[in-house]
Amino acid sequence: MKITAVEPIHLRVPVVEEIADGTLDVLIVKIHTDEGLTGVGEVTSQSYVCKACFDAPRSAARRHGLTSILLGEDPGDPERLWEKMYYETNRYGRRGAAIHAISGADIALWDLKGKIESKPVNQLLGQPQRETVRAYASVLFGETPDDTARLAREFVDLGLTAAKFGWGPFGKDPALDVQHVAAARDILGQERDLMVDAGHAWDAETALQRAELFAPLGIGWLEEPVSQDDRAGYAWLCPRSPVPIAGGEGDVTHWEFADLIERGVHVVQPDVAFCGGLTVCRRVSDMTQQHGRRVVPHCFSTGINLTASLHWISTVPDADLVEYCLRPSPLMRKLVKNLPPMVDGRVPVPTGPGLGIELDDAIINEFRVDDPQ
């Protein structure tokens, strides 16, 4: 079997707000073969830039576009092709947009491999540990603590057992921050998990002060309290914090996650459609298992990302949690026809070949960004 075409498709809703929301603009990737099978993947990044990483023609050594690298290849070994893509984009890649783009190709290749072997992706990645995964809702803090409480009530009514609040007005005033977290905790009760995403709002010393304020409220983790690049800050904060520190949604390749683990981060959060794909995620969870850390997927874009995350995390022992985006964007709610539903706070892992999903062509046609003529 040979790859005959690689199709990066840019989807974008009419109004893209400048907020922390990956459901408004996305690059999906289709990899076609000479035997009629097609794999699908997703890139959650700057779609125009990542599409160029596919469309760029062959150039001098280690400067090739991803499509030219993959054409004619046998799709049956995603890990070999990951290494090939990584090496042959070396001069403009190794990190950043090139790795983000590789994520979409890698997911599509694992989807293809599953279809070739008539197996779901989680059976290819390892030994499935569970058929469903516990979901946590992820949402921006409300404008006021009362608004945050109303959001928490919605999650309780949906049957969720965990929720994460972040960004919005959070991070500027310690007293107001505590009010927001306390409002969420009051509604969720002690029996549900509550996590807080600081959106890299502080330096390490301020983050420690906030962690100490939040500790009595029993938060499950404090996410990205310092800059993603402040590795020294993480190394200083993690052993001192009274609550677990989480991070990693902005990291790529297993090398960066190895560094994050070395710095002491307690909860590691790769995004499969950003970090390098399923190949990288499996390497990361192998490392977290070896070092006694927790791994939880970051997932805030479309159902492709959600499904890939479910397949991966269902194979990891003691990792029964996935971020479940509740944004109303059609790219999240409708792109995948058979979007895995949330039932009693849990999400089933699809059992069909590959990712086990079907895309809605009408949604693709409605939101497709055509190339300039």
N, C-alpha and C positions, 0 to 999 in steps of 0.2 A: 504494500500500500504506500502511496506517495501523496504528499501535500501538493495540491494543484493551485490553491488560491488562499490568500490571507486577507480578510475583509475587516478593516477597522471602521466602525460605524459610530459617528458622533451623534448623541442624542442630547437635546437641551430644551428645557421648558421655556416658554416665551419670556418670562420674567425671572431672572436669576438675582436673588437678593444677596447682599454681602453679609451673609450670616454663616455660622458653622453648620452647613447642611449639604451633605454629599448626594442628595436625591434630586438635585436640580440640573445637573450637567454630568454626563457620564460617557465614557467610550466603551462600547462593547466590541468584542473581537470574535469573528467567526473564522474557523480554519476548516477549509474544504479538502476533500480527498478524491482520488480517482475511483474510489469504490462507493461514492455517494454518501459517505458519512461526514457529518459536520460537528465540530466541537465549538462550544461557546464559552467565552470568558468576559471579564470586565476589568476596566482600569478606572480607579477613582482618583483623579489627579487633575491637572490642567489638560483638558481633552485635546485642544488644538495642538499643543506641544507634543503630547504623547502620540497623536495620530501621525505627526511628522516623523516620529521615530520609526513607525511602520513604513511610511511612504517614501522615505529617503532612499535614493538609489544606491547601488553598490559603489564603493569608493576605494580608497587605499585600504591596506590591511587594518582591521579592527575599527573600521569606520562605517560599516554597512548598516542599511536599514533592516529592520526585523523581517519584513516580508521577504526581502531578497535572501536572507539567511535561511529561512524556513522552506522556501519553495523547493520541491523535489525531495525533501527529507521524508524518511519513514517516521510517522508520528507515534510509533509504539513505545518509545522510551523518553518520556518527558524530562527525566533528570539529565540525560545526555544532551538533549536539546537546550535545557536551561544553561548548562555549562557552555555550549556553543554560542548561544545568544549573549551570554555574559562576556565571553572572550571577544567575540567579533564586534561588540559595541564598546570595547575597552577605552578607546580614545575619546569618546564623548559620554561614556556611561560610568559604570562601576557603582554609582549612586544616582540619586535624583531621578529625573523624568525617564531615563532609559530603563531603570529598574522598575519603575511604575508600569511602563509599557510592557515589559517582560512579564509582569504579573498577569496581565490579561491573556497573553499568549500561553503562559504556563497553565492557567486554569483551563483554557480551551483544549490544550493537549491532554490533560488528565481526563477531561470530559470525553475526548476522542478515545483515549485508551480504554476507558470503561465501556464505551460503545463497541469497540473492537472485540473486547473480551466478554461482553455481555455481563458486566459486573458493575455494581455501584462503586463510586469513587472511594468510599470509606473502606471497602474491602481491598482496594489496591494500596491504600495508604498504610494499613496496619490491621490490627484485630479490633473490629468494632466493639466498644464497651457498652453501648446503650442504643436503643432505637429512637429515643426522643431526648431532647436537650432542654434543660431549664432556661427560660428566657428572662432577661431583664430589660425593662423599658429604659430608653435613653431619651432625655428631653432637656431643653433649656430651662433654667430657673424662671419662674414667673417674674413679672415686673415688681410684685410685692410679695411678702410672705404669705398673704392670703391667697394670691394667685398660685403660688407654689403648692399650698395645701389643696387647692382645687384640683390641680394636676395629679397630686398624689392620690386623691380620692378616685379619680378616673382609673388609675392603675389598680387600685384595690378592687374596684367594681369589675375590672377585666379579668380578675383572678390571678394577677401577677404576684409572685413571691419575692421580687427584687426590682429595684428601680435606681436609676442614676440621674442626678440633676447636675447641671453645669452651665458655665458661661453666663450669658445674659447680664444682669446687674451684679453678678457675684464677683468678689475679689477686691473691692475698693474699700469697704468699711467693715471692720471685724465684727462689730455689734450686729450690723445688718446681715452679715454672712451667717452668724450663729442663728439669727431669727429665721432665715430661710431654711437652714438645715433642721432646726428644731420643728418648724412647721411641717416639713416632710416627714420627720420621724414621728410626730404626734399622730398623723393620719395613718402612716404605714404600720405603726405599732412595733413592738419589739420582735415579733415573729417574722417580719419580712426584712430582707437585706436592703440597706440604703448605702449607695456610693455617691461620692462627690467628685466632680471634674472641675478642677480649678482653671483649666485653660492656660497653663503656664503664666500665672498672674504675679508671682512673687519671686524674691530671691530666697535662698535656702533658709536664712534665719527667720524671715517672715513666715515662710511655709511651716517651720517648726512651731512657731507661735500659734498659727491657725490649727495645726494638727492637735496641739494641746487643748485648744478650745473645743474642737470637734470630738475629741476622744470620749467624753462622757455621754455623747449622743450615739455611740456605738456604730460608727460608720464602717463599712466593709473595706473601703480603701479611699485614699485621697489621690486622685489622678492628675498627673502632670502639673504638680504645684510649681515647678521651676521650668525654665526654658528647656526645650528638647536638646539643646546643645550644651547645657550646663552640666556636663558629666561630673565635674568636681562637686557641684552642688548636690547632685544625687548621692554621690559617695559620702558626703558629709551628713546629709539629711537622713538617709535610710536607717542607719543604725541607731539614730537618736529619736526617731519618730515613734509616738505611742500608737499610731495607726499604720496599717500597711500602706506603702507607697506604690502606685501603679504608673506605668508609662510604656511607651513603645509604638504608639500608633503612627508616629512620624519616622520610624526607623525602617531601614531596608537591609536586606541580605543577612545571613546568619552571623556574619562578622560583627555587624553593629549590635545585634542582640546579644552576642557573647560579651561584648563590652558592657552593655546595660546590665546584664546579670552580674558581671564582675563588680560593677559599681554598687550592687546591693539591692536593686529594685525587687520588690516582693511579688508584684503581679505584672506579668509581661503581656503586652497587648498588640500582637501583630495584626495588621489589616491585610487579608489575603489578596485584595485587589490593589495593593499599594507596595507591599514589602518585598515582592518578588514572586508571589504566587504560592501555590500549595507545596511546591518543592521546598521553598524557604520555611514555610510554616511547620512542615514535618521536622525539619532540622531544628527549628527553635524549640518545639515541644520535646524533642529528644534531649536538648540541653536543659530545659527546665526540670524534666524528670531527674536528670543526673544531679542537679544542684538543689533539689528540694524547693523549687519555686512554683508559683501558680501561673498558668497561662490561660488567658481569656481573649477570644477574638474581639478586635475592634471591628465594627460592622455598621456603617451608617450610609448606605447608598441604595442599591437595588437588590432584588431577589436573587440575582446571580451571585453576588457577594455573600448574601445570607446563606444560600444553599451550599456554596463551597465551604463556608465557615462551619456549617453543620456537619458536613462530611468529615472535615478534618478533626474538629474537636470531639466528635463522637468516638474517635479512636484513642483519645488521650485519657488514661486513668486519672480519676480525681479532678476532672476538668468539665464538670457538668454545668456549664453556663455559657450563654451566647447573648450578645447584644442584639435586641430585636427593635428595629427602627419602626416607629409608629407615625412618621410624617405622612401627610396626605398626598404627596407628589405621585402622579401617575407612573413615574419611572420606578418608584418603589412598590406601589400597590398593584400595577397592572402590566408591567413589562413581562413578568413571568406569569403565564396563564395559571399555572398550578402552584402559585406561591405557597410555600409551607405555612400552614395556619398555626396560630397559637391557641392551644386548647388546654384550659385549666393551668395556664402558666408554663406549658411545655410545648416544644415544637418538634414534629416528627422529622426524621432524616429521610429524604426520598429514597426509595428502594429500586427505582428503575436503573437501567444501564447508564453509566456516566454520572453526571449530576442529577439526572432524572427529572429535568425540567423542560418546558416548552415555552418559547418566546412568542409574544403576540405581535404578529407582523403589522397589524393596524396601528399599534402604539409606536413601533419602529418607524413606520411611514409618517405618522403624525408629527413626531418630534425629531426626525432626522435633520441634521444640518448638512446641506449639500455643499460639496466642494466648490469654491469660486471658479467660474469659467475663465 
